[in-house]
């Protein structure tokens, strides 16, 4: 189950990728009216967005806010679905605008963190008080503090044509993917988990390995690992040194393509 926001009268709905990833069929339910079948036309694994298209007339798209239309302190309203015909909303303010890094090989250049928690399923809209769409609700960050992360709508607007035409952003360099869940330690980056059948597991990376170097260069942070990894494309050979059982071991991994991997799952 997920939420979504109509962004084009032709039937384009913006949501988050984890809602549609692996789905063979998608159905879209409006607050009033029957359920319609949708087609997943784009998945952007780098930003976390996805685009669904439906065949329906008379849709009113959300107005997209400009990138400079909000700042820290801007009042916001988060709207999400909680069931097929139920919606909830919550209010708050923008508390942070900037880089957001996460453990699943994810780094967003400009994330929107607000004090408004996500009131429903992922993929809902973050709006200003004028009703303009600022971003797409991605994650609840802390249930106690009721903060949430949204992906700026500019991440869609900047690449809309490519996403709709090709299903991904073709102009962006392709990023090699390890298929690991990484957590930072003082002495390096620990592999907290591996994607079953992913490139990291196939190459010999194991849960509990501490990555200490990549391409013979020391790794000091998770961001450092990502930046070095993304210099490579899928298919490149990646030389990684890990600490395992108190011994340094060399592992060679063939970089994967995350979009291709999950397309076949």
Secondary structure, DSSP 8 states (H G I E B T S, - for coil): ----EEEETTTEEEEEHHHHTT-S-EEE--SSS--EEEEEEEEETTTTEEEEEE--SS----EE--TTS--TT-EEEEEEEEETTEEEEEEEEEEEEEEEEETTTEEEEEEEEESS---SSTT-EEE-TT-EEEEEEEEEEETTTTEEEEEETHHHHTTHHHHHHHSS-SSS----B--EEEEEETTEEEEEEE-TTSHHHHHT--TT-EEEEETTEE--SHHHHHHHHTTS-TT-EEEEEEEETTEEEEEEEE-B-HHHHHHT-
